Amino acid sequence: MIIGIPKEIKDQESRVAVVPGAVADLVKNGNEVLIEKGAGVGSGISDEDYEEAGAKIIDKAADVWEKAEMIYKVKEPLKEEYKYLREGLILYAYLHLAGNAELTEELLKKKVTAIGFETLEKDRKLPLLQPMSEIAGRMAVQEGARYLTKPEGGRGILLQGVPGVRPAHVVIVGAGTVGTAATRIAVGMGARVTVLDVNIDALTKLHNLFPDKIETLYSNPLNIDEAVSGADLVISTVLIPGRRAPQLVKVDTVKKMKEGSVVVDVAIDQGGSTDITKDHATSHTDPVFNKYGVIFYAVANIPGAVAMTSTYALSNATTLYAKAIGKEGLAAAVEKFPELKSGINLYDGKVVLESIAEDTGHDLAELNL
């Protein structure tokens, strides 16, 4: 199979889908790998590194898209890339279609086979999303601490405080992979931490990981309102695989927050998890906005800021399935790795994943490979 790796064009997105070691594996399996010139530079990978691994460097993005049978990339296609979509093309990337009706319609119209990293589920886990969730959770605390400083418009609070002065109160909504990573960093920095979730097992796990270091609360509207309204930093991490994020943090709650408090919405890729950030993604170039005196950080590609780390972590997770698809074709790959079926969002102009169908208002079709 001809596998194309275009350069990412999303704002400040310096990740690339594969590292040289992955390219070598793909080529060893009989695939031809085309990489757009400069695609890896932002992650510290030169064109020469890729060529040594067996890839062919292509000058123009259009040629990569046109020649490839499968496009293997990090983020969803942007409007500028819609012209490259065509029937029969396999697109393997983070897609977040539940929160992107326009892209969904475009992919359906062009009959693109769309495989989303974020929906592939194995043993009730999301193995292709997990590494980026880990990074996003850690960075959420880092970015939140930055915007709590006075020069950035925040309250002027040091997250960990100092002897005789209380630390910041960090409220984390969601105890999954992102929430756990954020909790680890917030606790490590010495903040006062409250975590909310509806999953008691997840809360118990966190309680046991950080005994006497955190407060856990069952997530319901009353507890969310009480915890968030008194927080200095809120990190909202709610994720329902393949679906739009629910808006758990309400406007009325935000209005009660102290001026200069910060909300980091890590669920913005799925449409946003607060009434304020819903469909209001920001970028690394312009990462925050202020509403009711509260600073909102809603960057849709948080891990892109640490591209060297993120690229290697992402490639490690996603290459297994790319190799299977490239070597054996999609049908055989699904037979070998049944979990791959949960990653297929669209096929032959139809929605074939239940969560996407329900959230986008399309009929659900059976996947017939």
Secondary structure, DSSP 4 states (H G I P E B T S, - for coil): -EEEEPPP-STT----S--HHHHHHHHHTT-EEEEETTTTGGGT--HHHHHHTT-EEES-HHHHHHH-SEEE-SSPPPGGGGGG--TT-EEEE---GGG-HHHHHHHHHTT-EEEEGGG--BTTB-TTTHHHHHHHHHHHHHHHHHHTSGGGTS----TT-BTTBPPPEEEEE--SHHHHHHHHHHHHTT-EEEEEES-HHHHHHHHHHSTTTEEEEE--HHHHHHHHHT-SEEEE----TTSPPP--B-HHHHHHSPTT-EEEEGGGGGT-SBTTTTT--B-SSS-EEEETTEEEE-BTTGGGGGHHHHHHHHHHHHHHHHHHHHHH-HHHHHHH-GGGGGGEEEETTEE-SHHHHHHHTPPB-----
